[in-house]
Amino acid sequence: MTQHTFGEISDDIPTKYHLPLGTNIWKMFKDNGWEWLKNFFTAFGDTIYDLSTIRLNESIYTARDVFDGKIQEERAKKTLTFAFFPVVLAIRSDLQQGTMKLLFGESADTTFLFLHDFEDGQCMFALNLHMEDGIPVDWWIINQDDEFFERRHLKLGYKLKNIPKRSKNLDTAAERIIETLRDARNERTPQWNDSTYSIVLTWCSAGLNMVLEASSFEVLGFMFDGLASKTSYKLKDYYFNWFPPPPMVGSFAFGGESSRVKFLNIMAGLFTDQRLFLHPIEKEAHPLINKTAPECFSFMREKWETKGMTMPYQTYERIPPNTRDKNVYQNADKQPELLETQYPDDPEGRFKLDDLGLTFDEILEGAYLDLTRDARKKDVTPDAIISRKHGRTTEFRQKE
């Protein structure tokens, strides 16, 4: 198979130098090329609205069942859904409310917004939540064709959908978007005028990299890389930003690579109690993905069957490409290994489907594993499965 190279990517693409940080999206580029990836991003834009709706609804319904006592406390500790925010990361149901309140406070609006890597940073999709005491009480989702993206910034006059490309960097864009969204919120729900507001702006390639990732630890590791890409990896701008960041998140990003382990420790504790969760792809979304981007499933199947999944310790100890060294990019076409993320004990330290006794279709349903940073491949057995699936469909394996 022909391997596409870094030099093929146009210098006009704002995320050209960020792409190697995303191990999944970088592999898809190498296998399929840039023009294919461009079409893939557009197809993903057509699915993200429905995928996010499916995920958010299940998270909210599951949280309601926990609150009402339909899911007992011991089972809530083994039941995972996607976080209210950010929606690309899973969280244990008994930790959801407390973690959201810790990160965002008692009354907050949060927005997750995708930008198209090719279309000059134009907005593709937005998910907004208003949370009271860590629980969503109001939310809306819009895609790129929604007339709401035509709304203008009151002082600058820029259309919401064009603010990123009219701004010098993601932080400036985020501040202007919040000003626009806050004006809309205050008109619609004036009772929340004093609530805090935070936003994540992410390029489509970064969002796709997380959607394609099964390991909760790898998603967290990539989150750190994206948030630290400007301050630590010295790239021109962030791969995605969190503005204004919760105090702990902001301090990690500015702490550099030395903060990576601390970030993983704290965030993995808040979301999965330091254990590995294999993220699901919801069955309701399969027909849509098969129709618009079937390569997603073939990519994930090949990853499981040929190379395998990284253990948590491998995520902790991985070494990303040296993005500070310009020679790395200049020599990458002849030495493609320069842009590869290096893992310890790779590939022999990884595990595969057979180690868990699961099929590919079963692994797509999600699994919560009793595997922490201290675990090694020998610890990966069917007995390590705490629960399978997610949300209200969770099946429990280990005795309660």
N, C-alpha and C positions, 0 to 999 in steps of 0.2 A: 504493500500500500504506500502511495506517495505521501510523504510527510511535508505539510506546508510549514513555511518558516516565517519568522518574525518580520523579515524584510518585505514580505508581501503586503503587510498592513500599511495602509495609507497614513502618512503623518498628520492628516487632517482629523483622524479619529482621536477624540480627547482621551480615550481610555487605552490607547495603544500600549503604553508602558506599564499599565496596571494589570493587563490581562494575565501575565504569567503568575500573578499572585493567586489566581483562581484555578486550582488544579483541574477541576472538571471542565470549565469553559475553555481552558487552554488546551486540554486534550481534544475536545471537540473541534477546536480550530485546526489543530495539527492534522487531524484525520480528514476534515471536510473542507477546509479553506474559508477564506473571508467572505466571499459572495454567498456561500451557503449559510454562514453564520448570520449574515445580514438578514436573509429571509427567515431564519430561525427566530431571530429577535422579534421580527414583525409578527410571526405566528404566535410566539409567546405572548405578545401584547394582546392578541385576540383571546387568549385563554386565562390570563391572570385575573380578570374580573370575576369569572365564574369560580376559579380555584380559590380565590380569597374569600368569596362568599360562602363556599362550602366549609372552609376551615373555620371561619369566624363563627358561623352558625353552630357548628358542632362544639366549639369551645364554650360558647355562651350557654347552650343547652346543657352541657355537662356541668358547668359551674352552677347552674340553677339546680340541677339534681343533687349536687354536693351540698349546696346551701339548704335545700329542702329536706335533706337527710335520706333521699332515695339512694344515694351512693354512700355507704357507710365509711367512717373515717379510715379504717384499715384498708379498704379497697380504694379509697381516694389516693392513698399513698402509692398505689400501683397503677393508677389510671392517668394516662398522659393525653393532653391535647396540645394544639398549638397555642402559644402565648397570645394574649390579647394584643400585645405589642412588645417586640416586633413579631409579625405573623410568620416569619420564616424559622422560628425556633420553638421547639416543643418544651412543655413545662408540666411538672406533676400537678395534678388537680388540687391537692391540698396546699400547694405552694403558690398557686396562681394569684389569689387576692393579695396576700401579704407581699409578694415580690412586686406586683404592680404598684401597690401603695408605697413601698419603700423607694422605688425608682421614680415615681411621678408625683407623689403626694396625695392629699385627700381629694382634690378636685383638679382635673387636668384634661386637656385636649391633646391628642397625639395624632400625627398624620404620617403615613408611610407613602412616599411618592416615587414612582419609577420614571427615569429619564431614558430616552432612546439614544444609544451610542452613535447611531448614524445620522439621525435627523436633527443634528445641531443642538442636541440637548433638549428637544421638545418633550413636554410632559406626556406620558403614556397612560398613567393610571394613578389613582389616589384612594387610599383607605383612611378614613378619619373615625376616631373613637373619642367619645367623652366619657371619662371614668370618674365616678364618685366612690370614694373609699375602696379603690382598687377594682371596682366592678363596672363594666360598660352599661351606661344607661341611655346612650344615644350613639348612633353610628350611621355613616353613609359611605358608599363606594361609587366612584365614577371612572369611566374609561375615557380614552383620548378624544372621543367624538362628542362627549357631553358638553352642553352649552355652558356649564359652570366654568370650564377652562377658558371661556371667553371673558370672564369677569376681569376687570382692570384694577390695578393698584391705584388707590385713590390719589396719591401724590404724583407718582411717576407716569401713570397712564398706561403702563405695560400690561398686556394681557397675561393672565395667570400662566397660560401654557407656554408663553415666550419668556418668562422671567429668567429661567436658568441661562438661556443663551444671551440675554441682555445683561448678565451679571459677570463680574470678573472671576468669581470663584463660587464654590458650593455654599460656603458660609454666608456670603452676601446674598446669594439666591434664596437660601433658607430664611434669612431674616425678612426679606421682601415678601416671600410667599406667606410666612406667618402673619405679617401685617395685613395681607389681603384676606387670608382665611379668618383672622380674628375679626375683621370688620364684618365678614359674612356671618360668623358665629354670633356676634353681638346683636346683629339685626334679627337673627332667627331665634336665638335663645338668650335673651338679655339677662336672665337669672344667673348665667355663668360668665358674666363679663370679667370677673376678677380671677377666673381660673387660669392656671398656668398653661402654656402652650409649648409643645416641642415637636420637632419634625425630623424624620429621616429621609434624606434624598439619596437615592441609590441609582446607579447606572444599571440598565437592563442586564448587562453581562454579569455584574456582581450579584444581582438578584437571582438570575438563572443559576449561577454557580452554587448558591445556597439551596435552591429548590432541588437541584440534581444530587445534593449530598445527603447520604443516609445518616452518617455519624453526627450525633449531637455535639461531640467534642470538636469535630472538624468544622462544623458551622460556627462554633464559638471562636475557634482559632482564626477562621477567615474573617469573622467580625472584627477581631482585634486588628488583623492586617489591614482591613479597609479603613478603620478608624484611625490607624496610625500611619497610613500610607504617605501622608504629607509630612508629618512631624518626625517620624522614625525612619521611614524608607526614603525620604527626601524626594518624593515625586512632586510634580507640579501642583497637584491638588489632591483632595481625598478621593478614594474610590467610592466611598459613600460617607456621609457625615451624619451626626446626631446633634441637632442644634435647637436650643442650647442643651448640652449633654447633662444628664444626671451627674451630680458631683463625682461619684465613683468612676463613671465611664470616662468623663473628661480627664480626670487625673491619670488614668491608665494610658490614654492615647498620648498624652504629653510626656509620659514617663519613659517612652521608648521601648525597645525590645525587652529590656530588663523587667518591664511590667507585664510581659505576656503571660508568664506562669501565674502571677498573682491574679490577673484578669481571668484566666481559665479556672483557677481554684474557686474564686468567689462566685463567678457567674454560673459555673457548673453546680456549685452548691445551692444557689438560689433557684435554679431551674430543674435540675434532675437529681439533687442530693448526691452529686459526684459520680453518678452511675451513667453508663452509656445507654442512650435510647436511639434506636434505629428508626429514623423518620419515615412515616408512611406516605404513600401517594393514594389519596382517597379513591375508592372504587367509583364513586359518583363522577370523578374527574377523568377516569380512564377513557371513555368514549371520546371526550373532547380532545384529550391529548393524542389519542391514536389518529384522530382526524386531522389535527393541525400540526402536531410535532411528534410523530411516532418514533423519531430517533431518540427521544428521551428514554424510552423503555429499552431499546436495543443498547444504548450506551450504558445504562445501569446494569443490565444483565451481563454484558461483557466485562464490566468492572468486577462484579461478584465472581464470575466464573473463571476469569483469567488471572487477575491480580489479587483480588480479595479486599477486605475492609481493614483499615488501620485500627490498631488498638489505641486506647486513650493515651498511653505513655508515648506512643509514636507521635501523636499530635503535639504533646508537650515539648518534645525534643526535635521537632522538625526544623529544618533550616530553609527559609525561603530564598529565592534568587537575590543576589547582591544588587539591588536596584540603585545603590548609590554610585556604582562604578559604571561610567559610560562605556567603557570597553566591553562590558558584558553584552550590551545591546549591539555594539558594532561587530562583535565576533560571533553573535548568536547563530547566524545562518550556517556557519561552518562548524560551530561547536554548540549544537542545540541543547546539550546538557547544562549549559550555563544558565538557562532559564527554567530549569526543573527544580521543583521543591524536593529537598533531600530528607528522607526519613531514616531513622535508625532501624537496623534489622529488616531491611526492605529487599525483597518481598517476603522473606521467610517468617517475619514476625506477624504478618497479617493473618486474618482468619477468613474462612469461606462458608458457604451455605451448609456444606456437609458437617462442619464442626458443630453447628447448632441443630442439625437435623431438620432443617427447614427447606422448602422449595423457594424458588424465586418469587412465585405468586404470593406465598405466605410472608416472605420478608417485606414485600411491598405493603403489607397491612400494618407494619410496625412491630417493634418488639422492645421491651424494657429489660435490660440485662444487668445482672449483678456483677458488672465489670467496672472497676475503678482504675485509677492511674497505676495502681500496684499490680494489676492483673497482667498476665502474659498469655500467649496463645494456648498453652496447655490448660488454662482455666476456662477456655471456651468449649462448653459442652451443652447439651440440651438442658442440663440441670441449672445452667446459669440464667435461663429465661425466667424472669419474675412474672411477666405478663405478656400477652400478645395482643395485637390490634391497638386501638386507641379510642378515647372518648367513651361513649355509652355502649360501644360494642366490645369493650375490653374483655379478654378471656384471661383468667388468672391461673398461673402454673404452680408457683410456690405456695406452700401451705400458709394460711393466714393465722 
